[in-house]
């Protein structure tokens, strides 16, 4: 059951690294507040709050946005 929708990359100008982390839920998750910003999001704190344990998979990728005047 989806609680928060997936939000794809929206980098500002330049190259940015994105990391997707997959956890196996031990039990259904209740209400989760959407973070006000993705900047400085603490995955370890989030996982600890929801008792998610260790990640079971991760994906890393870079995304780049060129300036509009290029």
N, C-alpha and C positions, 0 to 999 in steps of 0.2 A: 504494500500500500504506500503510495507516494505521499509524503508529508510536506516536503518543500520541492518545488520544481527545479529541474536542472537549468542552470544558467551558463551558457557557453562563454568562451573567452571573448573579452572586450578590451584588448590591451590599448593603452595609450600609445603614442608614437614610440617606436623602438622595439627591441626584442624582449620578450617576457617569458618566464618559465611557469608552466602550469603542472600541478601534480594532482591526480585523482587517486583517492584512497578508498578502498572497498573494505568494509567491515561486515562480519556476519553477526546479525542481531541475535542476542540470546533470548529476547522476549519482545513483544510488541512495544513500540516506542510511542509515548503519549505526545502531547503538544510540544512542539519545538519552535522557538522564536527564530525568525530569520535574522541573521546578522545584519547590522546596518551597513557594513562594508566588507568586502572580501580582503581588503588590505589588512595585514597583520592577524589574520584568522589563526587561532591556535587549535590545531587538529587534536593534539594530545589532551588538552583541556576539554574539548567537545566530547571526545571519546570517553574520557573519564566520567564526565557528567552523566552520560547515557549508559555507562558500564558496557562498552562495546569490546573491550579487550584489545588484542593486537590486530593490526590490519591483516587481511588474507591476500590482498593484491594491491599493486600500485601501478600507475602509468604516468610517465613523465613526458612532456613535450614542450617545445618552444613555439611561440607564436609571435609574428612580427607585423607591425602596422607601419606603413610608409607615410611620410607627411603628405598632405593633400596637394601640395605644390610641386611634387616630383613628377 
